[in-house]
Amino acid sequence: MSTIWNRLLVNTSCINKSWRLQTEPDRELFLAVTNKVANTIFSVEIGQILLDGNIVKVLVFDPESEIITQWLPN
């Protein structure tokens, strides 16, 4: 994955987490991504760091069936 995508993902995740903590601390914010995106981003090191550090929480879905297939981190 390119460095620019890594930076974009990290920056977006940090901004979202900061905004959530300031505006609605009782709510959890999840990033919704397709199976394909999750398999691409969260299978590489930067994706694992985001999940392991609880920087981003992810809802993975199948776009064709519109069914949630996974919640990350587990």
N, C-alpha and C positions, 0 to 999 in steps of 0.2 A: 504494500500500500504506500502511496506517495506521502512524503513529509507534509505537504499542504493539507491532505485529508486528515492526517493525524492531528495537526494543529487545529484544524476546524472542529474536529470532534471533541477534542479536549477543551477548547475555548467555549464551545457551545454548551458542553456539559457543566462546566464551572459556572457560567453565567446563569443557566437554568437553576442550578442548585442554590446559588446565592439569592436569586430572585425569590425562589420558593421559601427559603428560610426567613426572608424579610417580610414577605407579604402574607403567607399562610403557613406558619410553622407546623400546624397539625396535619397538613396534607402531604401526601407523597406524590412526587412527579415521576412519571414513567415516560421514557422515550419509546414510541411504537415504531417497530421496524419489521420488514418482511423477513421470512426465513432466509432468503438469499442474502440480504444485507447482514443479518446477524451472523450467518456462517462466514461471511467475508471479514467483517470488522472485528468480531469478538473471538475469532480464532487466532488472531495475531497478538503479539505482545502488548501493544498499546491498548487494545480492547480488553485484554485480561487485567491490565493495571486499572483501568476504569472500573471494571466490575469488582475486582478484589478490594479496591480502595473505597468501595461504596460511593464512588463519584457519580455514577449513573445507574439507574435502575431501568430495566428494559422489558417491554412487553413484545414478544415475538408472535407474529401472526401469519397465517396462510392467506394471501390476498385473494385467491380464487374461492376458497370456502368461507372466508371471513371468520375463521376460528382462531382463537388464541392457542398457540402451540407450546409456548414456554414463557416463563417469567425468569428474568435474570437479575441479579444473581439468584440462584436457587434457594 
